[in-house]
Amino acid sequence: MSAPSATHLHPDVQAVLSNLDPATRDLPDARVLPPQAYCSDAFFEFEREAVFMHSWLCVGRVEQLPAAGDYIALTVAGESILVVRDTGGGVRAMSALCRHRGHPVAQNCSGNAKRFTCPYHRWTYDLEGRLVGAPHIVRQVPIETLKQEATLPPVRCEVWQGFVFVNFDDGAPALAPTLSKLDPYFEGYPMHDMVAVLPRPQEAPVPWNWKILLENYIEPYHTEFVHPVIHDFAPSTGVVFDPWHPDDNAISRGVPFLAEGGGLTEAGWAAPASFPVIPTLSDRQKRQVAFCLLPPTMNLIFTPDMICWGVTYPESATSLRVSGGLFTHGGWLVPRATAELPDFDDRAARLMEGSRQLGEQDTGVNVAMQAAKRSRHAPHGRLCYLEETLSQFNKWLSAKYRAQAARSGLG
């Protein structure tokens, strides 16, 4: 995306940038973001560059790439990329666009390959992205010259806790230090013996802005009103918000259960959990659920019986696809003994029934919130103390927006 000049800045982008100060104040003076941030196509394009091209984006798990040649081809924020287990055993990412005329060498699929061949003109690349063949054109340009010119552009890639992340910004800080506040949440989980149940992607996109979904996920203020009974076991009044600092790429909160050993069940949040409680957890971990946001695409939920993860992929200002995160089946890390239970599928079905109920209630709220953003009376409302995580998210977003404005000569 080319940098806009100040004189050509879209009014919707200007409206958001000029009204960020109220959204970045501390509570009790913090307010919601301007409505254009949720429904403007122009602002979404600005945001795609400001946020998604300069942030760490979760694209999968290492279990999806167990052997050399295993790959995932996917589209992230409009960019076609390959995530590959290379011949040296490392995980790397690169653009999937052929260096000839730009057709993807693979698109929205996964598998195992020794080479990637563009279906348009059969230019072929190895697992490191190096050109190894190009039919006919070698009659006019030496293959060695083409090899120097036509390597698939690398994309920064890091693995954290078994999750694979990419970042299109070569100058972005390393990922792991920005997530160090989450280390205590992983303590007690036998990560060396956890099995990943991969998430099933949602079949159709949902019709609201990506931030509306994440805001609803990370704030506890609504739970006693939108989810009566099924969320009562995890009351919002007991929530503990983790402090947030400008270098953090995680926003997190813990919610105590009313009793030990709870989890998501067919009755909502309740005890006993759908799966066996993990015995190596601390007493505190056995008595709470923790919700963590790794903006802009990932969420984590720590419960006494599992770790759950989900990923969101925005497609436009008012649509996105989701997978896992209790939005769809899977996205679960469970002990191997749990995964091998003979009634695992039945237990998972009970968990997903609780997820379905929560999801239906949240869907009505999200649809109404998206419609409200287009109203001439859309509010710039004040945030409640139970929305501390929204205040933190707004600060994270505003820093991204202002950085892009500065890069574009608008700051």
C-alpha positions as CSV (number, residue, x, y, z in Angstrom):
1,M,0.0,0.0,0.0
2,S,1.5,3.3,-1.0
3,A,1.6,6.1,1.5
4,P,-1.2,8.7,1.1
5,S,-0.4,12.4,1.3
6,A,-2.0,14.6,3.9
7,T,-4.0,16.3,1.2
8,H,-5.4,13.0,-0.2
9,L,-6.2,11.4,3.2
10,H,-9.7,9.9,3.1
11,P,-12.1,11.7,5.4
12,D,-12.9,8.5,7.3
13,V,-9.2,7.9,8.1
14,Q,-8.8,11.5,9.1
15,A,-11.8,11.2,11.4
16,V,-10.3,8.3,13.3
17,L,-6.8,9.7,13.5
18,S,-8.0,13.1,14.8
19,N,-10.1,11.5,17.5
20,L,-7.7,8.9,19.0
21,D,-6.9,10.9,22.1
22,P,-10.2,10.1,24.0
23,A,-9.7,6.4,23.2
24,T,-6.2,6.3,24.7
25,R,-7.0,8.0,28.0
26,D,-6.8,5.9,31.2
27,L,-10.0,4.9,32.9
28,P,-12.4,6.4,33.9
29,D,-11.9,8.9,31.1
30,A,-11.3,6.3,28.3
31,R,-13.8,6.2,25.4
32,V,-14.6,4.0,22.5
33,L,-12.9,4.4,19.1
34,P,-14.6,6.5,16.4
35,P,-17.3,4.6,14.5
36,Q,-15.5,4.9,11.2
37,A,-12.9,2.5,12.5
38,Y,-15.5,-0.3,12.3
39,C,-17.3,0.3,9.0
40,S,-15.2,2.3,6.6
41,D,-13.7,0.5,3.6
42,A,-11.1,3.3,3.4
43,F,-10.1,3.0,7.0
44,F,-9.9,-0.8,6.6
45,E,-7.3,-0.3,3.9
46,F,-5.4,2.1,6.1
47,E,-5.7,-0.4,8.9
48,R,-4.5,-3.3,6.8
49,E,-1.2,-1.5,6.4
50,A,-1.0,0.1,9.8
51,V,-1.9,-3.0,11.8
52,F,-1.6,-6.2,9.8
53,M,1.5,-5.4,7.8
54,H,3.4,-4.4,11.0
55,S,2.2,-7.0,13.6
56,W,2.9,-10.6,14.4
57,L,0.1,-12.8,12.9
58,C,-0.5,-16.3,14.0
59,V,-0.8,-18.7,11.0
60,G,-0.8,-22.1,12.5
61,R,0.9,-24.8,14.7
62,V,4.1,-26.7,14.2
63,E,2.1,-29.9,14.3
64,Q,0.8,-28.9,10.8
65,L,4.4,-29.1,9.6
66,P,6.0,-32.2,11.0
67,A,8.2,-33.2,8.1
68,A,10.4,-31.5,5.5
69,G,8.3,-30.3,2.6
70,D,5.1,-29.9,4.7
71,Y,3.6,-26.6,3.9
72,I,0.6,-24.3,4.5
73,A,-0.5,-21.9,1.8
74,L,-2.8,-19.2,3.0
75,T,-3.9,-15.6,2.5
76,V,-3.3,-13.2,5.4
77,A,-4.5,-9.7,5.1
78,G,-4.6,-10.0,1.4
79,E,-1.1,-11.4,1.1
80,S,-0.6,-14.9,-0.3
81,I,2.2,-16.7,1.7
82,L,3.7,-20.1,2.1
83,V,4.8,-21.5,5.5
84,V,7.1,-24.4,5.0
85,R,9.2,-27.0,6.9
86,D,12.5,-26.7,5.0
87,T,15.1,-29.3,4.3
88,G,17.1,-28.2,7.3
89,G,14.1,-28.8,9.6
90,G,13.4,-25.1,10.2
91,V,10.0,-23.4,9.7
92,R,10.1,-20.5,7.3
93,A,7.7,-18.2,5.5
94,M,7.8,-16.6,2.1
95,S,5.6,-14.9,-0.4
96,A,3.6,-17.4,-2.6
97,L,3.7,-15.1,-5.6
98,C,5.7,-16.4,-8.5
99,R,8.4,-13.9,-9.5
100,H,7.4,-14.1,-13.1
101,R,4.0,-12.5,-13.2
102,G,2.6,-13.0,-9.8
103,H,0.4,-16.0,-9.8
104,P,0.5,-17.9,-6.5
105,V,2.5,-21.1,-6.6
106,A,0.0,-22.5,-4.1
107,Q,-3.1,-21.0,-2.7
108,N,-5.2,-21.8,0.4
109,C,-4.1,-25.4,0.7
110,S,-1.7,-27.6,2.6
111,G,0.3,-30.7,1.9
112,N,3.8,-31.9,1.3
113,A,6.0,-31.0,-1.6
114,K,9.6,-31.1,-2.7
115,R,9.2,-28.1,-4.9
116,F,6.5,-25.4,-5.7
117,T,5.5,-25.0,-9.3
118,C,3.5,-22.0,-10.5
119,P,0.5,-23.4,-12.4
120,Y,0.6,-20.5,-14.9
121,H,3.9,-20.9,-16.6
122,R,5.6,-23.7,-14.6
123,W,8.3,-21.7,-12.9
124,T,9.5,-23.9,-10.1
125,Y,11.0,-23.1,-6.7
126,D,12.6,-25.2,-3.9
127,L,11.6,-25.3,-0.3
128,E,13.8,-22.3,0.5
129,G,12.1,-20.3,-2.2
130,R,15.0,-20.4,-4.7
131,L,14.2,-20.7,-8.4
132,V,15.2,-24.0,-9.9
133,G,13.5,-24.0,-13.3
134,A,11.7,-21.7,-15.8
135,P,10.5,-23.2,-19.2
136,H,11.5,-21.5,-22.4
137,I,12.6,-18.2,-21.0
138,V,16.1,-19.7,-20.4
139,R,16.5,-19.4,-24.2
140,Q,16.8,-15.6,-23.8
141,V,18.0,-15.2,-20.2
142,P,20.6,-17.5,-18.5
143,I,19.1,-19.6,-15.7
144,E,21.8,-18.3,-13.3
145,T,20.6,-14.7,-13.9
146,L,17.0,-15.7,-13.3
147,K,18.0,-17.5,-10.1
148,Q,19.6,-14.3,-8.8
149,E,16.5,-12.3,-9.7
150,A,13.6,-14.6,-8.8
151,T,13.7,-15.9,-5.3
152,L,10.3,-15.9,-3.4
153,P,10.6,-13.0,-1.0
154,P,11.1,-14.2,2.6
155,V,8.6,-13.2,5.3
156,R,9.7,-13.0,8.9
157,C,8.7,-16.1,10.9
158,E,8.9,-17.0,14.5
159,V,7.7,-20.0,16.5
160,W,6.4,-19.3,20.0
161,Q,5.0,-22.1,22.3
162,G,4.5,-24.2,19.1
163,F,2.5,-21.4,17.4
164,V,3.8,-20.1,14.0
165,F,3.7,-16.4,13.5
166,V,4.7,-14.2,10.5
167,N,5.4,-10.5,10.3
168,F,5.7,-8.5,7.0
169,D,7.7,-5.8,8.8
170,D,11.4,-6.7,8.7
171,G,12.1,-4.1,11.4
172,A,9.5,-5.2,14.0
173,P,10.7,-6.2,17.4
174,A,11.1,-10.0,18.1
175,L,7.9,-11.7,19.1
176,A,8.8,-13.7,22.2
177,P,9.8,-10.7,24.5
178,T,6.5,-9.0,23.7
179,L,4.6,-12.0,25.1
180,S,6.6,-12.6,28.2
181,K,3.7,-11.6,30.4
182,L,1.9,-14.8,29.3
183,D,4.7,-17.1,30.5
184,P,3.0,-17.6,34.0
185,Y,-0.2,-18.8,32.3
186,F,1.7,-21.7,30.6
187,E,3.3,-22.9,33.9
188,G,2.0,-26.3,34.9
189,Y,0.7,-27.3,31.5
190,P,2.8,-30.3,30.2
191,M,3.6,-28.6,26.9
192,H,6.0,-31.4,25.9
193,D,3.1,-33.9,26.1
194,M,0.2,-31.8,24.8
195,V,-1.6,-32.8,21.7
196,A,-3.0,-30.2,19.3
197,V,-6.6,-30.7,18.0
198,L,-6.4,-28.4,15.0
199,P,-9.3,-25.9,14.5
200,R,-11.9,-26.3,11.8
201,P,-12.2,-23.1,9.8
202,Q,-15.6,-21.5,9.7
203,E,-17.4,-22.2,6.4
204,A,-18.6,-18.6,5.8
205,P,-17.4,-15.2,7.0
206,V,-19.2,-13.4,9.8
207,P,-20.7,-10.0,9.0
208,W,-19.0,-7.7,11.5
209,N,-15.7,-5.9,11.9
210,W,-12.8,-7.9,13.3
211,K,-12.4,-5.5,16.3
212,I,-16.0,-6.0,17.3
213,L,-15.4,-9.7,17.7
214,L,-12.1,-9.2,19.7
215,E,-13.6,-6.5,21.9
216,N,-16.5,-8.8,22.8
217,Y,-14.1,-11.6,23.5
218,I,-11.8,-9.7,25.8
219,E,-14.1,-7.7,28.0
220,P,-16.0,-9.3,30.9
221,Y,-18.6,-6.4,31.5
222,H,-21.2,-8.0,29.2
223,T,-21.0,-11.6,30.5
224,E,-23.6,-11.4,33.3
225,F,-26.1,-9.7,31.0
226,V,-25.6,-11.4,27.6
227,H,-24.8,-14.8,29.1
228,P,-27.0,-15.2,32.2
229,V,-26.8,-18.7,33.8
230,I,-24.3,-20.1,31.4
231,H,-21.6,-17.7,32.5
232,D,-22.5,-17.4,36.2
233,F,-19.9,-19.9,37.2
234,A,-17.2,-17.4,36.0
235,P,-18.6,-14.1,37.4
236,S,-17.2,-10.9,36.0
237,T,-17.0,-9.3,39.4
238,G,-14.0,-11.4,40.3
239,V,-12.0,-10.5,37.2
240,V,-8.3,-9.6,37.5
241,F,-6.8,-7.5,34.7
242,D,-3.1,-7.9,34.0
243,P,-1.2,-4.6,33.6
244,W,-0.4,-3.5,30.1
245,H,2.7,-1.8,28.8
246,P,3.4,-0.2,25.4
247,D,5.8,-3.0,24.5
248,D,3.3,-5.8,25.3
249,N,1.7,-7.7,22.5
250,A,-0.7,-9.4,24.8
251,I,-3.8,-8.3,26.7
252,S,-5.0,-10.7,29.4
253,R,-7.4,-11.2,32.3
254,G,-8.2,-14.0,34.7
255,V,-11.7,-14.8,35.9
256,P,-12.1,-17.0,39.1
257,F,-14.5,-19.9,39.0
258,L,-17.0,-20.5,41.8
259,A,-15.4,-23.9,42.4
260,E,-12.3,-25.8,41.4
261,G,-12.0,-27.9,38.2
262,G,-14.4,-26.0,36.0
263,G,-14.5,-25.6,32.2
264,L,-16.8,-25.2,29.3
265,T,-19.6,-27.8,29.2
266,E,-23.0,-28.3,27.6
267,A,-24.3,-26.1,30.5
268,G,-21.8,-23.3,29.8
269,W,-19.0,-22.6,32.2
270,A,-19.5,-25.2,35.0
271,A,-17.8,-28.0,37.0
272,P,-16.7,-30.6,36.3
273,A,-15.0,-29.6,33.1
274,S,-15.6,-31.5,29.9
275,F,-12.1,-33.0,30.0
276,P,-10.1,-34.2,33.0
277,V,-8.4,-31.4,35.0
278,I,-4.7,-31.3,34.4
279,P,-3.1,-32.3,37.7
280,T,0.1,-30.4,37.3
281,L,-1.6,-27.0,37.4
282,S,-1.5,-24.8,40.5
283,D,-4.5,-24.4,42.7
284,R,-5.1,-21.0,41.2
285,Q,-5.1,-22.3,37.7
286,K,-7.6,-25.0,38.6
287,R,-10.0,-22.3,39.9
288,Q,-10.0,-19.9,37.0
289,V,-10.3,-19.3,33.3
290,A,-7.9,-16.8,31.7
291,F,-8.7,-14.9,28.4
292,C,-5.7,-13.6,26.5
293,L,-5.7,-11.5,23.3
294,L,-2.6,-11.5,21.0
295,P,-3.7,-8.8,18.6
296,P,-4.6,-8.5,15.9
297,T,-5.4,-12.2,15.0
298,M,-5.1,-14.6,17.9
299,N,-6.8,-15.4,21.2
300,L,-5.8,-17.9,24.0
301,I,-8.0,-19.3,26.7
302,F,-6.5,-21.2,29.6
303,T,-8.8,-23.5,31.5
304,P,-8.1,-26.3,34.0
305,D,-8.5,-29.0,31.3
306,M,-7.0,-27.4,28.2
307,I,-5.5,-24.5,26.4
308,C,-7.7,-23.2,23.6
309,W,-6.6,-21.0,20.8
310,G,-8.4,-19.2,17.9
311,V,-7.4,-17.1,14.9
312,T,-9.3,-14.4,13.1
313,Y,-8.8,-13.4,9.5
314,P,-10.4,-10.1,8.4
315,E,-11.6,-10.0,4.8
316,S,-13.1,-6.5,4.7
317,A,-14.3,-3.7,7.0
318,T,-17.4,-5.8,7.9
319,S,-16.5,-9.4,7.5
320,L,-14.0,-11.9,8.8
321,R,-13.4,-15.6,9.1
322,V,-12.6,-17.3,12.4
323,S,-11.3,-20.7,13.4
324,G,-11.0,-22.3,16.9
325,G,-11.0,-20.2,20.0
326,L,-14.4,-21.8,21.0
327,F,-15.8,-20.2,17.8
328,T,-15.4,-23.5,15.9
329,H,-14.5,-27.1,16.8
330,G,-10.8,-27.6,17.7
331,G,-8.1,-25.2,18.5
332,W,-7.3,-27.2,21.6
333,L,-4.1,-28.3,23.3
334,V,-4.9,-31.2,25.6
335,P,-2.7,-33.8,27.4
336,R,-2.0,-36.9,25.3
337,A,-4.0,-39.0,27.9
338,T,-7.0,-36.7,27.3
339,A,-6.8,-37.0,23.5
340,E,-6.7,-40.8,23.8
341,L,-9.8,-41.1,25.9
342,P,-12.3,-43.4,24.3
343,D,-15.1,-40.9,24.8
344,F,-13.1,-37.9,23.6
345,D,-15.5,-37.0,20.8
346,D,-18.5,-37.2,23.1
347,R,-16.8,-34.9,25.6
348,A,-15.8,-32.5,22.8
349,A,-19.4,-32.4,21.6
350,R,-20.6,-31.4,25.0
351,L,-18.0,-28.6,25.1
352,M,-19.1,-27.4,21.7
353,E,-22.7,-27.3,22.8
354,G,-21.7,-24.8,25.4
355,S,-19.8,-22.9,22.8
356,R,-22.8,-22.9,20.5
357,Q,-24.9,-21.3,23.2
358,L,-22.4,-18.6,24.0
359,G,-21.8,-18.0,20.3
360,E,-25.5,-17.5,19.5
361,Q,-25.8,-14.9,22.2
362,D,-22.7,-13.1,21.1
363,T,-23.8,-13.1,17.5
364,G,-26.9,-11.1,18.2
365,V,-24.8,-8.5,20.1
366,N,-22.1,-8.3,17.4
367,V,-24.6,-7.8,14.6
368,A,-26.3,-5.0,16.5
369,M,-23.0,-3.4,17.3
370,Q,-21.9,-3.4,13.7
371,A,-25.2,-1.8,12.6
372,A,-24.8,0.8,15.3
373,K,-21.5,2.0,14.0
374,R,-23.2,3.3,10.8
375,S,-25.7,5.4,12.7
376,R,-25.5,9.2,12.8
377,H,-26.0,8.7,16.5
378,A,-23.1,6.3,17.0
379,P,-21.8,7.0,20.5
380,H,-18.3,7.9,21.7
381,G,-19.2,6.3,25.1
382,R,-17.1,6.1,28.2
383,L,-15.6,2.7,29.2
384,C,-16.5,1.0,32.5
385,Y,-13.8,-0.3,34.8
386,L,-14.8,-3.8,33.8
387,E,-13.7,-2.9,30.3
388,E,-10.1,-2.2,31.2
389,T,-9.0,-4.7,28.5
390,L,-10.8,-2.5,25.9
391,S,-8.8,0.5,27.1
392,Q,-5.6,-1.5,26.7
393,F,-6.7,-2.7,23.2
394,N,-7.5,0.8,22.1
395,K,-4.0,1.9,23.2
396,W,-2.4,-0.9,21.3
397,L,-4.4,0.0,18.2
398,S,-3.8,3.7,18.5
399,A,-0.1,3.2,18.6
400,K,-0.3,1.2,15.3
401,Y,-2.4,3.9,13.7
402,R,-0.2,6.7,14.8
403,A,2.9,4.9,13.6
404,Q,1.4,4.4,10.2
405,A,0.5,8.1,10.0
406,A,4.0,9.0,10.9
407,R,5.4,6.6,8.2
408,S,3.0,8.3,5.7
409,G,4.1,11.8,6.6
410,L,0.8,12.6,8.4
411,G,2.0,12.6,12.0
